[in-house]
Amino acid sequence: MTPRSTEVTPTEAAVLLGMSRPQVRKLMDQGLLQFRKVGTHHRIRVSSIRAFLASERPRRHEALADLAALQNELGLTE
């Protein structure tokens, strides 16, 4: 992927998102990642990947806070 790329393959998107290619396909099917077809191939907009990551940050932050609270509650901290 070059710095000027505006679109990536699902495999490249999976690397950028830190998930599997099938999971990326699920996000595409759910409409959470914008894409277009080039022949039979899918291309995902990098801007869509950035928007998805930005929308996930609050959810991930909350999940990590819940996990930390549970860890403290169970006395698993050092």
C-alpha positions, -999 to +999 in steps of 0.1 A: +000+000+000+014+034-010+008+065+011-014+078-017-036+048-018-072+056-012-084+020-014-071-013-002-079-049-006-098-068+021-066-085+031-048-052+034-077-038+054-075-068+077-039-060+085-047-023+091-076-033+114-058-061+132-084-087+123-090-115+100-101-111+064-134-129+070-141-104+098-135-076+074-160-092+050-186-093+078-180-055+084-184-049+047-216-070+046-230-051+076-223-017+058-197-007+084-169-004+058-175+013+025-163-006-006-166-009-043-162-038-067-136-037-094-146-066-115-150-094-090-126-078-065-135-056-035-117-024-027-122-007+007-118+030+012-091+039+036-113+068+048-139+042+057-113+022+077-103+054+096-140+062+103-146+027+116-116+029+139-127+062+152-162+050+159-149+019+177-126+038+201-152+048+227-166+012+227-131-003+232-123+023+259-154+013+278-147-024+274-112-019+287-124+001+317-149-027+325-122-053+323-099-033+346-127-029+371-134-066+371-097-073+375-095-050+405-127-065+419-112-100+417-079-089+431-060-098+401-039-067+400-003-066+411 
